[in-house]
Amino acid sequence: MKITYFGHSCFAVETGNGRLLFDPFISGNPLASHIDPETISADFILLSHGHADHVADAPAIARRTGATVIANFEVAQWLSAQGLAKVHAMNHGGWAKFGFGRAQYVNAVHSSSLPDGSYGGNPGGFVIESTRGRFYYSGDTALTFDMQLVARGGELLFAALPIGDNFTMGVADAIQAARWCGAREVLGVHYDTFPPIQIDRDSAGLEFRNAGLSLHLPPIGDTIDIG
């Protein structure tokens, strides 16, 4: 499965039946200054919660591409109020069918407010099932026993997990999260963008290897293949 990393928690996945873009935050990320959001394509945009570092570029990309935006109810309502017509609201535990397959909105332990200060509902993550395989994006979260429920659905090609600590899980908890959800391949997200979440990449990679897991930290703009 081809994955393109755009910095922070933004990445795109080619499923074979659609290009999924997660949590687009590019224009406000100094580490992604070489990425032009106008060049990013998407058939679906999935938002884990309402914080600006996850939704900032979503309205503009959705308008330009015509992508369907998938988010929790409150974030979906906020997007609809901005004039986006192709918005699909979800809530925790529910599955929905799309052109790429199925998506489930799952629990995350974090907070959520929208860029204008309005209520962003409860944060979450996504389990994606497609013809290319199954993967999990946890969104911004602490380690939670709910991650064990993800493993019940079958094998994961990979999990996208935050590793930056301070606002989310750090490396040690992300390793435990990978074990609980059943992922041997991990795409690290939510790190290095701001001083409180800067990491030692070499040390993080070593900790994952010592746990028998693979941590992928591709350069911003690069595409990798997992699974």
C-alpha positions in Angstrom: 0.0 0.0 0.0 1.5 3.3 -1.1 1.7 6.0 1.6 2.8 9.6 1.0 3.8 11.6 4.1 3.1 15.4 4.1 4.3 16.2 7.6 2.9 16.3 11.1 -0.1 13.9 11.0 -1.0 14.4 7.3 -0.5 11.4 5.0 -2.2 10.0 1.9 -3.0 6.4 1.2 -3.7 4.8 -2.2 -6.3 2.1 -1.6 -6.8 1.0 -5.3 -10.3 2.5 -5.2 -9.5 6.0 -4.0 -6.8 8.3 -2.5 -7.4 8.9 1.2 -5.9 12.0 2.7 -5.7 12.2 6.5 -5.6 15.4 8.7 -4.2 17.9 6.2 -2.0 20.5 7.9 0.5 21.7 5.4 0.3 25.4 4.8 0.9 26.2 8.5 3.7 23.7 9.0 7.2 25.2 8.5 8.7 21.7 8.1 6.4 21.2 5.0 7.1 24.6 3.4 8.3 22.8 0.2 4.9 21.1 -0.2 2.3 23.1 -2.2 -1.2 22.1 -0.9 -2.6 23.0 -4.3 -0.8 20.0 -5.8 -2.3 17.5 -3.3 -5.1 15.3 -4.7 -7.7 13.4 -2.7 -10.9 11.5 -3.3 -11.6 11.3 0.5 -10.4 13.5 3.3 -10.6 12.0 6.8 -10.3 14.2 9.9 -9.6 12.7 13.3 -10.6 15.8 15.3 -11.0 19.5 15.1 -7.6 21.0 16.1 -6.1 23.4 13.5 -3.0 21.2 13.1 -5.3 18.5 11.6 -8.0 20.4 9.7 -6.3 23.7 8.5 -6.1 22.8 4.8 -9.1 20.5 4.6 -11.7 23.0 3.4 -9.5 24.3 0.6 -8.4 20.9 -0.6 -11.9 19.6 -0.4 -13.3 22.5 -2.5 -10.5 22.1 -5.1 -10.6 18.3 -5.5 -14.3 17.6 -4.8 -13.3 15.1 -2.2 -15.7 13.7 0.3 -14.8 14.7 3.9 -15.3 12.1 6.6 -15.3 13.4 10.2 -17.1 13.2 13.5 -20.6 14.9 13.6 -19.4 18.3 15.1 -16.5 18.7 12.7 -18.8 17.6 9.8 -21.3 20.3 10.8 -18.6 22.9 10.9 -17.5 22.0 7.4 -21.0 22.0 6.1 -21.5 25.5 7.5 -18.5 26.6 5.4 -20.3 25.5 2.3 -18.8 22.1 1.7 -21.5 19.8 0.2 -19.7 16.4 0.3 -19.4 15.8 4.0 -20.1 12.5 5.8 -20.6 12.6 9.5 -19.7 9.6 11.8 -19.5 8.8 15.4 -17.7 6.3 17.6 -18.0 2.7 16.8 -19.9 3.2 13.6 -18.9 1.7 10.2 -19.8 3.3 6.9 -19.3 2.2 3.3 -17.4 4.3 0.7 -16.0 3.9 -2.7 -12.7 2.7 -1.2 -14.2 0.1 1.1 -15.3 0.7 4.8 -14.3 3.0 7.6 -15.0 2.9 11.3 -14.6 5.8 13.6 -12.9 4.6 16.8 -12.0 6.0 20.2 -9.1 8.4 20.9 -8.2 10.0 24.2 -7.4 13.6 23.5 -9.3 16.9 23.2 -11.0 18.7 20.3 -11.9 22.2 19.4 -12.2 23.9 16.0 -10.0 26.7 14.7 -12.7 29.3 15.5 -12.9 28.0 19.1 -16.2 26.2 18.6 -16.8 22.7 20.0 -15.2 19.9 18.0 -16.9 16.9 19.5 -15.0 13.9 20.7 -11.7 13.1 19.0 -11.2 9.7 17.3 -9.3 7.6 14.8 -10.1 5.4 11.9 -10.0 1.7 11.0 -9.9 1.4 7.2 -10.8 -1.7 5.2 -10.1 -1.7 1.5 -9.3 -4.1 -1.3 -5.6 -3.5 -0.7 -5.8 -4.3 3.0 -6.7 -3.0 6.5 -5.0 -0.2 8.5 -5.5 1.9 11.5 -4.9 5.6 12.2 -5.2 6.4 15.8 -5.5 10.2 15.6 -4.0 12.2 18.4 -4.4 9.9 21.5 -3.0 8.6 24.7 -2.5 4.9 25.0 -5.9 3.2 25.6 -7.1 -0.3 26.1 -9.6 0.3 23.3 -6.7 -0.3 20.8 -7.0 -4.0 21.6 -10.4 -3.9 19.9 -8.8 -3.0 16.6 -6.9 -6.3 16.6 -10.2 -8.3 16.7 -11.1 -7.2 13.1 -8.1 -8.9 11.5 -4.5 -8.3 10.4 -3.3 -4.7 9.8 -0.9 -3.7 7.1 0.2 -0.8 9.3 -0.9 1.6 12.0 -0.3 5.3 11.9 0.5 6.3 15.5 1.6 9.5 17.2 5.1 9.3 18.7 5.9 12.9 19.7 4.9 12.7 23.4 3.7 15.8 25.4 0.3 16.1 23.6 0.0 12.4 22.6 1.6 9.1 23.2 5.4 9.0 23.1 7.5 6.2 21.6 7.2 3.7 24.5 3.4 3.9 24.5 3.2 3.8 20.7 5.1 0.5 20.9 2.5 -0.8 23.3 -0.3 0.5 21.1 1.2 -1.3 18.1 1.3 -4.6 20.1 -2.3 -4.1 21.2 -3.7 -3.3 17.8 -1.7 -6.0 16.1 0.5 -3.8 13.8 4.1 -4.7 13.1 4.6 -1.8 10.7 4.1 1.7 12.2 4.0 5.1 10.4 5.1 7.6 13.0 3.1 10.9 13.1 2.7 14.0 15.2 6.4 14.6 15.9 9.1 17.2 15.3 6.6 20.0 14.1 6.8 22.0 17.4 9.5 22.1 20.1 7.5 20.1 22.7 7.2 17.1 20.3 10.7 16.9 18.8 12.1 13.4 19.0 15.4 11.6 18.6 14.7 9.6 15.4 17.6 7.2 15.8 16.6 6.4 19.3 12.9 6.0 18.4 13.8 3.6 15.5 16.0 1.6 17.8 13.3 1.2 20.4 10.9 -0.1 17.8 13.4 -2.5 16.4 14.2 -3.8 19.8 10.5 -4.5 20.2 10.4 -6.4 16.9 8.5 -3.6 15.1 9.3 -1.4 12.2 9.0 2.4 12.5 8.7 4.4 9.3 9.6 8.1 9.4 9.8 9.1 5.7 10.9 12.5 4.7 8.1 15.0 4.1 6.8 14.6 0.6 8.2 11.0 0.1 6.1 8.0 -0.8 6.7 4.6 0.8 5.2 1.1 0.2 4.0 -1.0 3.1 2.4 -4.4 2.8 
